[in-house]
Amino acid sequence: MFILKVKVIVFDLDDTLYDEIGFVKSGFQAVSEHFLPNDPNLMLDKMLETLKQHGRGKVFDKTFEHFGLYSKQKIKKALSIYRTHLPKIKLNDDAKKILEYYKKQNTPLYIVTDGNKIVQANKIKALNLDKWIKKAFITHRYGLAHAKPSPYCFIKIAKEEKVDYTDIAYIADNANKDFVNIKKLGFRTVRIKQGMFQDALKPKEFHAEQEIDSLCELKDMLKGKD
């Protein structure tokens, strides 16, 4: 087993600690209950069908057209409901176990996540992550220029913890952006192979140092550093 000795562990959020499709379904449910309260599941099923066929960007437009509800104002309202609702989501079982394990080890735990500030904050609240996490860095709070692959938030964590970059491990799922720049600086990187990017093929410089199928594998991989 490859062992990384670190002092701080940072996690991504979406498709790392929980399945992002759970948030998507929760948001669709909230929108459906608002616009079709007598039969929300009918609208929800149409949204999920549209998501599968056309991707997330066209879901509300096509669904509202289907039900004869389309207007720019209603689409704007739907987006607002989707983004601001408190989602019905839960941590993956392995995520809960590994957070509990490292919390008991007194390892400082952080989150670095991209995305809408309100959306991500509501996810963190719904998942009760404050129970384990020292601080969550939502990159968009610092401007889009500091979203991943920018190392900005990781450097902030290193400064707060007064540790070297090599003392920090980042666990995430998206090889498109999660590892490429922080790896160059010496941060340790581990990719969890799950979610929509699990089959992403990228040049070697985008790869993490190690790959895992379950977060529980971290127990044998990430060890404390004196």
C-alpha positions in Angstrom: 0.0 0.0 0.0 1.3 3.4 -1.0 1.4 5.7 2.1 1.2 9.4 2.2 2.3 11.2 5.4 0.3 14.4 5.9 -0.9 16.8 8.6 -4.0 18.2 7.0 -6.7 16.5 4.8 -8.9 18.5 2.4 -12.0 17.1 0.7 -13.9 18.1 -2.4 -17.7 18.1 -1.9 -19.7 17.1 -5.0 -19.3 13.4 -6.0 -16.7 13.0 -3.3 -18.5 13.2 0.0 -22.0 12.7 -1.4 -23.6 11.9 -4.8 -24.3 15.1 -6.6 -27.3 13.6 -8.5 -29.0 13.6 -5.1 -28.8 17.4 -5.0 -30.1 17.6 -8.6 -33.1 15.4 -7.8 -33.8 17.4 -4.6 -33.8 20.7 -6.5 -36.0 19.3 -9.2 -38.4 18.1 -6.5 -38.6 21.6 -4.9 -39.3 23.2 -8.3 -41.9 20.6 -9.2 -43.7 21.1 -5.9 -43.9 24.8 -6.5 -45.1 24.8 -10.1 -47.2 21.6 -10.2 -48.3 21.1 -6.6 -51.2 18.7 -7.4 -48.9 16.2 -9.1 -45.2 17.1 -8.6 -43.9 13.7 -9.4 -45.2 14.1 -13.0 -43.0 17.1 -13.5 -40.1 15.5 -11.6 -40.2 12.5 -13.9 -40.2 14.8 -17.0 -37.2 16.7 -15.6 -35.2 13.6 -15.0 -36.0 12.3 -18.5 -34.9 15.6 -20.0 -31.8 15.6 -17.9 -30.9 12.2 -19.3 -31.6 13.2 -22.9 -30.3 16.8 -23.0 -28.2 17.5 -20.0 -28.8 19.9 -17.1 -28.7 23.2 -19.1 -32.1 22.7 -20.9 -34.1 20.9 -18.2 -36.3 23.8 -17.0 -36.9 25.2 -20.5 -37.9 21.9 -22.0 -40.0 20.8 -19.0 -41.9 24.0 -18.7 -42.6 24.0 -22.5 -43.9 20.5 -22.2 -46.4 21.5 -19.5 -47.4 24.8 -21.2 -45.8 26.8 -18.4 -42.9 28.5 -20.1 -42.0 32.1 -19.5 -38.7 33.8 -18.8 -40.1 34.9 -15.4 -41.0 31.3 -14.4 -37.6 30.0 -15.5 -35.9 32.6 -13.4 -38.1 31.6 -10.4 -37.3 27.9 -11.0 -33.6 28.6 -11.0 -34.0 30.6 -7.8 -35.9 27.8 -6.1 -33.3 25.2 -7.3 -30.4 27.2 -6.0 -31.7 28.4 -2.7 -33.6 25.3 -1.4 -32.2 23.4 1.5 -31.5 20.1 -0.2 -32.5 16.6 1.0 -29.1 14.9 0.6 -27.0 12.7 2.7 -23.3 11.8 3.1 -22.1 8.6 1.5 -21.5 5.9 4.1 -17.8 5.8 3.4 -17.6 9.6 3.7 -19.2 9.5 7.2 -16.9 6.8 8.3 -13.7 8.5 7.1 -14.7 11.9 8.5 -15.4 10.3 11.9 -12.1 8.4 11.7 -9.9 11.4 11.0 -11.8 13.6 13.5 -10.9 11.1 16.2 -7.3 11.3 15.0 -7.5 15.1 15.5 -6.5 15.6 11.9 -7.5 19.1 10.6 -10.2 18.6 8.0 -11.2 21.1 5.3 -13.4 21.4 2.2 -12.5 23.1 -1.0 -15.4 23.2 -3.5 -16.4 25.2 -6.6 -19.9 26.4 -7.3 -22.5 28.9 -6.5 -22.0 30.3 -3.0 -25.5 29.8 -1.8 -25.9 26.4 -3.4 -22.7 25.0 -1.9 -23.3 26.6 1.6 -26.8 24.9 1.7 -25.2 21.6 0.7 -22.7 21.9 3.5 -25.5 22.8 6.0 -27.7 19.9 4.9 -24.9 17.4 5.2 -24.1 18.7 8.7 -20.4 18.9 7.8 -19.6 21.5 10.4 -19.6 18.5 12.8 -16.3 17.3 11.2 -14.9 20.1 9.1 -12.7 22.9 10.5 -13.6 25.2 7.6 -15.2 25.0 4.1 -13.7 27.1 1.3 -16.3 27.8 -1.4 -13.9 29.1 -4.1 -16.5 31.5 -5.7 -16.5 33.6 -2.5 -13.0 34.7 -3.5 -13.9 35.4 -7.2 -14.1 33.1 -10.2 -10.3 33.5 -10.8 -9.7 31.6 -7.6 -11.9 28.6 -8.6 -10.1 25.3 -9.3 -7.7 24.6 -10.8 -6.4 27.7 -9.0 -4.4 26.8 -5.9 -5.6 29.9 -4.1 -7.7 28.3 -1.4 -5.2 25.5 -0.8 -2.5 28.0 -0.2 -4.8 29.8 2.3 -5.2 26.5 4.2 -1.5 25.9 4.3 -1.0 29.4 5.8 -3.8 28.9 8.3 -2.4 25.6 9.5 1.3 26.8 9.2 2.3 23.7 7.3 4.1 23.0 4.1 2.2 22.2 0.9 3.5 18.7 1.0 1.7 18.2 4.4 -1.7 18.6 2.8 -3.7 16.0 0.9 -6.6 16.8 -1.4 -9.3 14.1 -2.0 -11.5 14.8 -5.1 -13.1 13.2 -8.1 -12.6 15.5 -11.1 -9.3 15.0 -12.9 -10.2 17.9 -15.3 -9.4 20.5 -12.7 -8.9 19.2 -9.2 -5.2 18.2 -9.2 -3.3 19.8 -12.1 -2.1 23.0 -10.4 -1.8 22.0 -6.8 0.2 18.9 -7.6 2.9 21.1 -9.2 3.2 22.9 -5.9 3.7 19.8 -3.9 0.2 19.1 -2.5 -0.5 15.4 -2.2 -3.5 14.3 -4.3 -5.9 11.4 -4.3 -8.7 10.8 -6.8 -11.9 9.0 -5.8 -13.2 7.1 -8.8 -16.9 7.9 -8.7 -19.4 10.4 -10.1 -19.8 11.8 -13.6 -16.0 12.3 -14.1 -14.9 8.8 -13.0 -14.1 7.8 -16.6 -12.5 11.1 -17.6 -9.3 10.6 -19.7 -6.7 13.4 -19.3 -3.0 13.8 -19.9 -0.7 12.6 -17.1 -0.2 16.0 -15.6 -3.9 16.1 -14.7 -3.8 12.8 -12.8 -3.7 12.5 -9.0 -0.8 10.7 -7.3 -3.1 7.9 -6.2 -6.6 6.6 -7.0 -9.1 4.9 -4.8 -12.6 3.3 -5.2 -13.8 4.1 -1.6 -12.9 6.8 0.9 -12.4 4.0 3.5 -9.1 3.1 1.6 -7.7 6.4 3.0 -7.3 4.8 6.4 -4.4 2.8 5.1 -3.0 5.4 2.8 -3.0 8.7 4.7 -1.0 8.6 7.9 -0.2 11.3 10.4 3.1 13.2 10.0 5.3 14.2 13.0 
